[in-house]
Amino acid sequence: MPLHERYLSRSACLLAIGVLGAGLAACTSEPESGGAAGPAGPVPAGLERFYSQALDWGECEPFATTEDARSAFQGEGLECARLEVPLDYGDPGGTTISVGVLRHEAGDSGDRIGSLVLNPGGPGASGMTAAASIAGAVSGGTLGQRFDIVGFDPRGVGASEPQVQCLTAAERDADRATDTEVDGSPEGVAAQEQQERAFAAKCAQRTEHGAEMLAHVGTRDVVKDLDVLRCVLGDERLTYLGYSYGTRIGYSYAEAFPGNVRALLLDGALDPEQDLVESLIGQGRGFGKAFEEFAAWCAEQQDCALGDDPAGATKAYQDLVRPLIDNPVDLADGRRLSYEDATTATMQALYRQQLWDRLNSGLGELKRHQGTSLMALADMYNERGPNGKYASTQDAFTAIRCVDDPQVTDRDVVLRAQRRYEEVAPFLDDGEPDSAARDACAFWPVPNTSEPHLPDVEGVPPALVISTTNDPATPYEAGVSLAKAMGGRLLTFEGTQHTVFLQGHSCIDDAGTAYLVDGTLPPEGTRC
């Protein structure tokens, strides 16, 4: 398992924009009727034209960049707009870019609290698509009545312009179809690193504004966009819901703008103090535990593809997927199921117990040298649509990660990390000699802009951090650490899935809603 693979969560970033204080103007206009809003709260000097802009709300269909977004944006009561922000906050008079924003207005304008701004994680996932889905789910409940539900696509992502662009659809298909990353020989390492260099170069060549855009796509700049959005929406203080990597945006915002926070609900937390390698190992441990849970569940089914003994599930799984390295399965549509796609499909299914049946069926098909179901799960993870086109998520994911964390350039560190990962997630051990190949971030054309550290959030209202005991992507212990760092409250969910708020668990949903509405924290030690 190469260092760069499957790393879906990130550690904290160092923000150099300082604490709000002197040199700030104040936005003073009142929110308009019906939930439309004017600027509110403090404005950093030199950024007045951005903080005082009015959003031109309209139809959302033109903002759709994927079939999933197009479907989600058809929901009732949704409206979209573009937020103009500086590409480089150090040069506010220079190039500008746009951030896509989606809103569903509060159902009860007379009892409206403000905006609930959310981010679903990734990094690189669409907050607009997530907000459209969540708005439909909560429109009749307390959150939908009391808050405008607002989602934004972070700079470089989805509907925001320009998008980070690295690989074409054909190039990504070809990359997925080959398993060059399992070759740990010197020749294999050289070939892999050449591929990673080429990827980094393509990102700089194909993304509008090139290296300058890549240098400003990280969380350091996203939280500045978020503060512009807060002000333009008419909220003097931010109410924020962040999932997974979105928790990093939340605690980074709190450090950058401590006086502008109303409430932060952070679900599926990243440990802000962990470096890239330690966070990766922690995630591998989470997937390892989730696979054990799946194996135990599967053993109780009549048709478990891994057999009826959970103790033998890892070997049974390896026996199924390892042959794909040399003999991928040909599919009817001309594509091939590779080892990478099979393991990607497995990890996609481990995010949610609702997908375990599909994973078991897919592994059963693989026994018969068929791969359609596993490929569908891998396509879900990679956001490949039925038309063969990909969302920008994977390209943006890499670009954001490469500036959010220090580069790992020591091959010995890479090799040790891979070995440790396979120890904590043995089902992902490919059985081949480990590769010390460095990933694209080691060859990135711009330096990182953040690094792990405990956020300084003195004066920020206590955050509510939700952590799931068997979260495969963001380990439970990371939530414990973040709650302590934020001076907040930990809410524990006992289960096996990645994030949980607003997913049908009343104990969690009721506690989270009470916090967002009136700031009430659940009792210390609450478990659901």
C-alpha positions as CSV (number, residue, x, y, z in Angstrom):
1,M,0.0,0.0,0.0
2,P,1.9,3.1,-1.2
3,L,2.1,6.1,1.1
4,H,-0.2,8.2,-1.1
5,E,-3.0,5.7,-1.6
6,R,-6.4,6.1,0.2
7,Y,-5.3,8.9,2.4
8,L,-8.7,10.5,2.9
9,S,-8.1,12.6,6.0
10,R,-5.7,15.4,6.9
11,S,-4.0,16.9,9.9
12,A,-4.2,20.5,11.0
13,C,-2.7,23.5,9.3
14,L,-0.7,26.5,10.4
15,L,-2.5,29.7,9.5
16,A,-0.5,32.8,9.1
17,I,-3.3,35.3,8.8
18,G,-3.4,36.2,12.4
19,V,-6.1,37.0,14.9
20,L,-8.8,39.6,14.0
21,G,-8.2,42.8,15.8
22,A,-7.0,46.3,14.7
23,G,-7.3,47.4,11.1
24,L,-10.7,45.9,10.6
25,A,-13.8,47.6,9.3
26,A,-17.2,46.5,10.3
27,C,-20.1,45.4,8.0
28,T,-23.2,46.9,9.5
29,S,-26.0,46.3,7.1
30,E,-29.0,44.2,8.4
31,P,-30.1,40.9,6.8
32,E,-32.9,41.5,4.3
33,S,-36.3,39.8,4.6
34,G,-36.7,36.2,3.5
35,G,-33.3,35.1,4.6
36,A,-31.3,37.1,2.0
37,A,-28.4,38.8,3.8
38,G,-26.1,41.7,3.6
39,P,-22.5,41.9,5.0
40,A,-22.1,41.6,8.8
41,G,-19.2,41.4,11.2
42,P,-15.6,42.6,10.9
43,V,-13.8,43.0,7.6
44,P,-10.0,42.7,7.3
45,A,-8.5,45.9,5.9
46,G,-8.0,45.8,2.1
47,L,-10.7,43.3,1.5
48,E,-13.7,45.6,1.7
49,R,-14.9,45.0,-1.8
50,F,-15.0,41.2,-1.3
51,Y,-16.8,41.4,2.1
52,S,-19.4,43.9,0.8
53,Q,-20.3,42.0,-2.4
54,A,-23.9,40.9,-3.0
55,L,-24.5,37.4,-4.1
56,D,-26.6,37.0,-7.2
57,W,-28.8,34.0,-6.4
58,G,-30.3,32.0,-9.2
59,E,-30.9,28.6,-10.7
60,C,-28.5,25.9,-9.6
61,E,-28.5,23.8,-12.8
62,P,-25.7,25.8,-14.5
63,F,-23.5,25.0,-11.5
64,A,-23.7,21.2,-11.9
65,T,-20.4,19.7,-13.0
66,T,-21.4,16.0,-12.5
67,E,-24.5,13.9,-12.9
68,D,-24.8,13.6,-9.1
69,A,-24.7,17.3,-8.7
70,R,-27.3,17.8,-11.5
71,S,-29.6,15.4,-9.8
72,A,-29.1,17.0,-6.3
73,F,-29.6,20.5,-7.6
74,Q,-33.1,19.7,-8.7
75,G,-34.3,19.8,-5.1
76,E,-37.0,22.3,-4.2
77,G,-36.0,25.7,-2.9
78,L,-32.4,25.6,-3.9
79,E,-30.5,28.6,-5.2
80,C,-26.9,29.1,-6.2
81,A,-24.5,31.9,-6.7
82,R,-20.8,32.7,-7.1
83,L,-18.6,34.3,-4.4
84,E,-15.7,36.4,-5.7
85,V,-12.5,36.0,-3.7
86,P,-8.8,36.9,-4.3
87,L,-6.7,34.1,-5.7
88,D,-3.9,35.4,-3.4
89,Y,-5.1,37.2,-0.2
90,G,-1.7,38.8,-0.1
91,D,-2.5,40.6,-3.3
92,P,-6.2,41.4,-3.1
93,G,-6.0,43.7,-6.1
94,G,-4.7,40.9,-8.4
95,T,-6.4,37.9,-9.9
96,T,-9.8,36.8,-8.6
97,I,-11.4,33.4,-8.6
98,S,-15.0,32.3,-7.7
99,V,-16.4,29.9,-5.1
100,G,-19.7,28.2,-5.9
101,V,-22.3,28.5,-3.1
102,L,-25.7,26.8,-2.7
103,R,-28.5,27.8,-0.3
104,H,-31.8,26.6,0.9
105,E,-33.5,29.3,3.0
106,A,-34.9,28.7,6.4
107,G,-38.5,27.6,6.5
108,D,-39.4,29.9,9.3
109,S,-38.1,33.4,8.4
110,G,-39.4,34.9,11.6
111,D,-37.5,32.4,13.8
112,R,-34.4,32.2,11.6
113,I,-31.1,32.0,13.5
114,G,-28.8,32.5,10.4
115,S,-26.9,30.3,8.1
116,L,-25.6,26.7,8.8
117,V,-22.6,26.4,6.5
118,L,-21.3,22.9,5.9
119,N,-18.4,21.0,4.2
120,P,-18.5,17.2,3.7
121,G,-14.7,16.6,3.6
122,G,-12.5,15.0,1.1
123,P,-10.6,17.2,0.7
124,G,-12.1,17.9,-2.6
125,A,-15.7,16.9,-2.1
126,S,-18.6,19.2,-3.1
127,G,-20.2,21.2,-0.3
128,M,-22.9,22.3,-2.7
129,T,-24.0,18.8,-3.5
130,A,-23.8,17.8,0.2
131,A,-25.9,20.8,1.2
132,A,-28.5,20.1,-1.4
133,S,-28.9,16.6,0.0
134,I,-29.0,17.7,3.6
135,A,-31.4,20.5,2.9
136,G,-33.9,18.0,1.5
137,A,-33.5,15.8,4.5
138,V,-33.9,18.5,7.2
139,S,-36.3,21.0,5.5
140,G,-39.2,20.0,7.7
141,G,-37.3,19.7,10.9
142,T,-35.7,22.2,13.4
143,L,-32.5,22.8,11.4
144,G,-34.3,23.4,8.2
145,Q,-36.8,25.8,9.8
146,R,-34.2,27.8,11.8
147,F,-31.3,27.9,9.4
148,D,-30.5,28.6,5.8
149,I,-28.6,25.5,4.8
150,V,-25.5,26.6,2.9
151,G,-22.8,24.6,1.1
152,F,-19.8,25.8,-0.8
153,D,-17.4,24.1,-3.1
154,P,-13.9,25.1,-1.8
155,R,-11.6,26.9,-4.2
156,G,-10.5,24.6,-7.0
157,V,-13.3,22.1,-6.3
158,G,-16.5,21.3,-8.3
159,A,-18.4,24.4,-9.4
160,S,-15.8,26.8,-8.1
161,E,-13.7,28.3,-10.9
162,P,-11.1,27.5,-11.9
163,Q,-11.2,23.8,-11.0
164,V,-8.0,21.9,-10.2
165,Q,-7.4,19.7,-13.3
166,C,-4.7,17.0,-13.6
167,L,-5.8,13.9,-15.4
168,T,-8.2,13.4,-18.3
169,A,-10.9,10.7,-17.8
170,A,-9.0,8.4,-20.2
171,E,-5.8,8.9,-18.2
172,R,-7.5,8.1,-14.9
173,D,-9.1,5.0,-16.4
174,A,-5.7,3.9,-17.6
175,D,-4.1,4.6,-14.2
176,R,-6.7,2.6,-12.4
177,A,-6.3,-0.4,-14.8
178,T,-2.6,-0.9,-14.0
179,D,-1.0,-1.9,-10.7
180,T,2.4,-0.5,-11.1
181,E,2.4,0.7,-7.5
182,V,3.0,-2.8,-6.2
183,D,6.4,-3.1,-7.9
184,G,9.0,-2.5,-5.2
185,S,12.0,-3.1,-7.3
186,P,14.4,-0.2,-8.1
187,E,13.1,-0.1,-11.6
188,G,9.5,-0.2,-10.3
189,V,10.2,2.7,-7.9
190,A,11.8,4.7,-10.6
191,A,8.8,4.2,-12.9
192,Q,6.3,5.0,-10.2
193,E,8.1,8.2,-9.3
194,Q,8.3,9.3,-12.9
195,Q,4.5,8.8,-13.1
196,E,4.1,10.9,-9.9
197,R,6.3,13.7,-11.3
198,A,4.3,13.7,-14.5
199,F,1.1,13.9,-12.5
200,A,2.4,17.0,-10.6
201,A,3.5,18.6,-13.8
202,K,0.1,18.0,-15.4
203,C,-1.7,19.6,-12.5
204,A,0.4,22.8,-12.9
205,Q,0.0,22.8,-16.7
206,R,-3.8,22.0,-16.9
207,T,-5.1,24.1,-14.0
208,E,-5.9,27.7,-14.9
209,H,-3.3,30.1,-13.3
210,G,-1.0,27.1,-12.9
211,A,1.3,27.0,-10.0
212,E,-0.1,30.2,-8.5
213,M,-3.5,28.5,-8.2
214,L,-1.9,25.3,-6.7
215,A,-0.1,27.5,-4.1
216,H,-3.4,28.9,-2.8
217,V,-5.7,25.9,-2.9
218,G,-5.1,24.7,0.6
219,T,-7.0,25.1,3.9
220,R,-5.1,28.2,4.8
221,D,-6.9,30.1,2.0
222,V,-10.2,28.2,2.2
223,V,-10.9,29.5,5.7
224,K,-10.4,33.1,4.4
225,D,-13.0,32.4,1.7
226,L,-15.2,31.0,4.4
227,D,-15.0,34.2,6.4
228,V,-15.9,36.3,3.3
229,L,-18.9,34.0,2.8
230,R,-19.9,34.3,6.4
231,C,-20.0,38.1,6.1
232,V,-21.7,38.2,2.8
233,L,-24.4,35.8,4.0
234,G,-25.1,38.4,6.8
235,D,-23.9,36.3,9.7
236,E,-21.8,38.2,12.3
237,R,-20.6,34.8,13.6
238,L,-20.3,31.5,11.8
239,T,-22.3,28.4,12.5
240,Y,-20.5,25.5,10.9
241,L,-20.9,21.8,10.3
242,G,-17.8,19.9,9.1
243,Y,-17.4,16.3,8.3
244,S,-14.1,14.4,8.0
245,Y,-11.6,16.8,6.3
246,G,-14.3,19.5,6.9
247,T,-13.3,19.3,10.6
248,R,-9.9,20.7,9.6
249,I,-11.6,23.6,7.9
250,G,-13.6,24.2,11.1
251,Y,-10.8,24.2,13.6
252,S,-8.5,26.1,11.2
253,Y,-11.2,28.8,10.8
254,A,-11.6,29.0,14.6
255,E,-7.9,29.7,15.0
256,A,-7.8,32.3,12.2
257,F,-11.1,34.1,13.2
258,P,-11.7,33.2,16.8
259,G,-14.1,36.2,17.3
260,N,-16.3,35.2,14.4
261,V,-17.4,31.7,15.6
262,R,-20.9,31.0,16.9
263,A,-20.9,27.2,16.9
264,L,-18.7,24.4,15.4
265,L,-20.0,20.8,15.0
266,L,-17.2,18.6,13.9
267,D,-18.0,15.0,12.9
268,G,-15.3,12.5,11.9
269,A,-12.4,14.5,13.3
270,L,-8.8,14.8,12.2
271,D,-6.2,14.9,14.9
272,P,-4.7,18.4,14.4
273,E,-1.3,17.4,15.9
274,Q,-0.7,14.3,13.8
275,D,1.7,14.5,10.9
276,L,0.9,12.9,7.5
277,V,2.4,9.6,8.2
278,E,0.9,9.1,11.7
279,S,-2.5,10.2,10.4
280,L,-2.2,7.7,7.6
281,I,-1.3,4.9,10.0
282,G,-4.2,5.8,12.2
283,Q,-6.5,5.6,9.2
284,G,-5.1,2.2,8.2
285,R,-5.8,1.0,11.7
286,G,-9.4,2.2,11.3
287,F,-9.8,0.4,8.1
288,G,-8.3,-2.7,9.6
289,K,-10.8,-2.7,12.4
290,A,-13.7,-2.1,10.0
291,F,-12.6,-5.0,7.9
292,E,-12.7,-7.2,11.0
293,E,-16.2,-6.0,11.7
294,F,-17.2,-6.8,8.1
295,A,-15.6,-10.2,8.3
296,A,-17.5,-11.0,11.5
297,W,-20.8,-9.9,9.9
298,C,-20.1,-11.8,6.7
299,A,-19.3,-15.1,8.5
300,E,-22.9,-15.0,9.8
301,Q,-24.4,-14.8,6.3
302,Q,-25.2,-18.0,4.4
303,D,-23.3,-16.9,1.3
304,C,-20.2,-15.2,2.8
305,A,-17.5,-15.0,0.1
306,L,-14.8,-15.1,2.8
307,G,-16.1,-18.2,4.5
308,D,-17.7,-18.8,7.9
309,D,-14.5,-18.2,10.1
310,P,-13.7,-14.5,10.7
311,A,-10.2,-15.6,11.7
312,G,-9.5,-16.7,8.1
313,A,-11.1,-13.8,6.4
314,T,-7.9,-11.8,5.7
315,K,-6.3,-14.7,3.9
316,A,-9.5,-15.6,2.1
317,Y,-9.7,-11.9,0.9
318,Q,-6.0,-11.8,-0.1
319,D,-6.4,-15.1,-2.0
320,L,-9.3,-13.5,-4.0
321,V,-7.7,-10.1,-4.8
322,R,-4.0,-10.7,-5.1
323,P,-4.3,-12.6,-8.4
324,L,-5.7,-9.4,-10.0
325,I,-2.2,-7.9,-9.9
326,D,-1.1,-10.2,-12.8
327,N,-4.5,-11.2,-14.1
328,P,-7.1,-8.4,-14.0
329,V,-10.7,-9.4,-14.8
330,D,-12.0,-8.3,-18.2
331,L,-15.4,-6.7,-18.0
332,A,-18.1,-6.6,-20.7
333,D,-17.7,-2.8,-21.3
334,G,-14.0,-3.3,-22.2
335,R,-12.6,-2.2,-18.9
336,R,-10.6,-4.3,-16.5
337,L,-10.9,-4.8,-12.8
338,S,-7.5,-4.3,-11.3
339,Y,-6.1,-5.1,-7.8
340,E,-6.3,-1.3,-7.1
341,D,-9.9,-1.2,-8.1
342,A,-10.8,-4.2,-6.0
343,T,-9.2,-2.8,-2.9
344,T,-10.7,0.6,-3.6
345,A,-14.1,-1.0,-3.8
346,T,-13.6,-2.7,-0.5
347,M,-12.6,0.5,1.3
348,Q,-15.6,2.3,-0.2
349,A,-17.9,-0.4,1.2
350,L,-16.2,-0.2,4.6
351,Y,-17.3,3.4,5.0
352,R,-21.0,2.3,5.5
353,Q,-22.5,-0.9,6.8
354,Q,-25.3,-0.4,4.2
355,L,-22.7,-1.3,1.5
356,W,-21.5,-4.6,3.1
357,D,-24.0,-6.7,1.2
358,R,-22.8,-5.2,-2.1
359,L,-19.2,-5.9,-1.1
360,N,-20.0,-9.5,-0.2
361,S,-21.8,-10.0,-3.5
362,G,-18.9,-8.4,-5.4
363,L,-16.4,-10.7,-3.7
364,G,-18.6,-13.6,-4.6
365,E,-18.6,-12.5,-8.2
366,L,-14.8,-12.3,-8.1
367,K,-14.7,-16.0,-7.2
368,R,-16.4,-16.6,-10.5
369,H,-14.0,-14.3,-12.3
370,Q,-16.5,-11.5,-12.6
371,G,-15.9,-7.9,-11.5
372,T,-18.9,-5.7,-12.3
373,S,-20.1,-5.1,-8.8
374,L,-16.6,-4.3,-7.4
375,M,-16.0,-2.0,-10.3
376,A,-19.2,-0.2,-9.5
377,L,-18.1,0.4,-5.9
378,A,-14.7,1.6,-7.1
379,D,-16.4,4.0,-9.5
380,M,-18.5,5.3,-6.6
381,Y,-15.3,6.0,-4.7
382,N,-13.6,7.7,-7.6
383,E,-16.8,9.5,-8.6
384,R,-16.8,8.2,-12.1
385,G,-20.2,8.8,-13.7
386,P,-22.1,6.5,-16.1
387,N,-20.9,8.7,-19.0
388,G,-17.3,7.9,-18.1
389,K,-16.5,11.3,-16.8
390,Y,-15.0,11.9,-13.4
391,A,-15.7,14.6,-10.8
392,S,-12.7,16.8,-10.0
393,T,-12.5,15.4,-6.5
394,Q,-9.4,13.2,-6.9
395,D,-7.4,15.9,-8.5
396,A,-8.4,18.5,-6.0
397,F,-7.8,16.0,-3.2
398,T,-4.1,15.6,-4.1
399,A,-3.6,19.3,-4.8
400,I,-5.0,20.3,-1.4
401,R,-3.1,17.6,0.5
402,C,0.2,18.6,-1.1
403,V,0.0,22.1,0.3
404,D,-1.8,21.2,3.6
405,D,1.1,19.0,4.8
406,P,4.9,19.0,4.6
407,Q,6.2,16.8,1.9
408,V,7.5,13.3,2.6
409,T,10.7,13.1,0.6
410,D,12.6,10.4,2.5
411,R,12.2,7.0,0.8
412,D,13.0,5.2,4.1
413,V,10.1,7.0,5.8
414,V,7.8,6.0,3.0
415,L,8.9,2.4,3.2
416,R,8.5,2.2,7.0
417,A,5.1,3.8,6.7
418,Q,4.0,1.2,4.2
419,R,5.1,-1.6,6.4
420,R,3.3,-0.2,9.4
421,Y,0.2,0.3,7.3
422,E,0.1,-3.3,6.3
423,E,0.6,-4.4,9.9
424,V,-2.5,-2.5,11.0
425,A,-4.5,-3.2,7.9
426,P,-3.3,-6.7,6.8
427,F,-6.1,-7.3,4.4
428,L,-4.5,-4.6,2.2
429,D,-1.1,-6.4,2.1
430,D,-0.6,-7.1,-1.6
431,G,2.1,-9.8,-0.9
432,E,4.6,-8.0,-3.0
433,P,7.9,-6.4,-1.9
434,D,7.1,-3.0,-0.4
435,S,7.7,0.0,-2.6
436,A,9.6,3.1,-1.4
437,A,8.2,5.3,-4.2
438,R,7.4,8.8,-3.2
439,D,4.0,10.3,-4.1
440,A,3.2,13.4,-6.2
441,C,3.5,15.7,-3.3
442,A,7.2,15.0,-3.1
443,F,7.4,16.6,-6.6
444,W,4.8,19.3,-6.1
445,P,5.7,22.6,-7.8
446,V,4.9,24.8,-4.8
447,P,5.7,24.4,-1.1
448,N,3.2,23.5,1.7
449,T,1.4,26.3,3.4
450,S,0.4,24.5,6.6
451,E,1.7,21.9,9.1
452,P,0.4,19.9,12.0
453,H,-0.1,21.7,15.3
454,L,-2.6,22.2,18.1
455,P,-4.9,25.1,17.1
456,D,-4.9,28.2,19.3
457,V,-8.6,28.7,19.9
458,E,-8.7,30.8,23.1
459,G,-12.0,32.6,23.4
460,V,-13.8,30.4,20.8
461,P,-17.1,28.9,22.0
462,P,-16.8,25.1,22.9
463,A,-17.1,22.9,19.8
464,L,-19.1,19.7,19.7
465,V,-17.0,16.9,18.3
466,I,-18.6,13.7,17.2
467,S,-16.4,10.6,17.0
468,T,-17.4,7.0,16.0
469,T,-15.8,4.1,17.8
470,N,-15.0,2.1,14.6
471,D,-14.7,4.9,12.1
472,P,-12.6,3.4,9.3
473,A,-11.2,6.7,7.9
474,T,-10.9,9.1,10.9
475,P,-10.2,7.0,14.1
476,Y,-12.1,7.5,17.3
477,E,-9.0,8.7,19.1
478,A,-8.6,11.6,16.7
479,G,-12.0,12.9,17.9
480,V,-10.9,12.6,21.5
481,S,-7.8,14.6,20.8
482,L,-9.7,17.3,18.8
483,A,-12.4,17.8,21.5
484,K,-9.6,18.3,24.1
485,A,-7.7,20.7,21.8
486,M,-10.8,22.7,21.1
487,G,-11.9,22.9,24.7
488,G,-15.1,21.3,23.5
489,R,-17.3,18.3,24.2
490,L,-16.9,14.8,22.8
491,L,-20.1,13.0,21.7
492,T,-19.4,9.3,21.1
493,F,-21.2,7.1,18.6
494,E,-20.8,3.3,18.9
495,G,-20.7,1.9,15.4
496,T,-18.8,1.1,12.3
497,Q,-19.1,3.9,9.7
498,H,-17.5,7.2,8.7
499,T,-19.4,10.2,10.2
500,V,-22.9,10.0,11.6
501,F,-24.7,13.3,12.2
502,L,-28.0,13.7,10.2
503,Q,-27.9,10.0,9.1
504,G,-30.9,8.7,11.0
505,H,-29.5,8.2,14.5
506,S,-31.9,10.2,16.8
507,C,-29.5,10.2,19.8
508,I,-26.8,11.9,17.8
509,D,-29.1,14.1,15.7
510,D,-31.0,15.4,18.7
511,A,-27.8,16.3,20.5
512,G,-26.2,17.9,17.5
513,T,-29.4,19.9,16.7
514,A,-29.7,21.2,20.3
515,Y,-26.1,22.4,20.1
516,L,-26.4,24.1,16.8
517,V,-29.7,25.8,17.7
518,D,-29.0,27.1,21.2
519,G,-25.4,26.0,22.1
520,T,-26.5,23.3,24.5
521,L,-23.8,20.7,24.9
522,P,-24.6,17.0,25.7
523,P,-23.6,15.8,29.1
524,E,-20.0,14.9,29.5
525,G,-19.4,11.2,28.5
526,T,-22.6,10.9,26.4
527,R,-22.5,7.8,24.2
528,C,-25.1,6.9,21.5
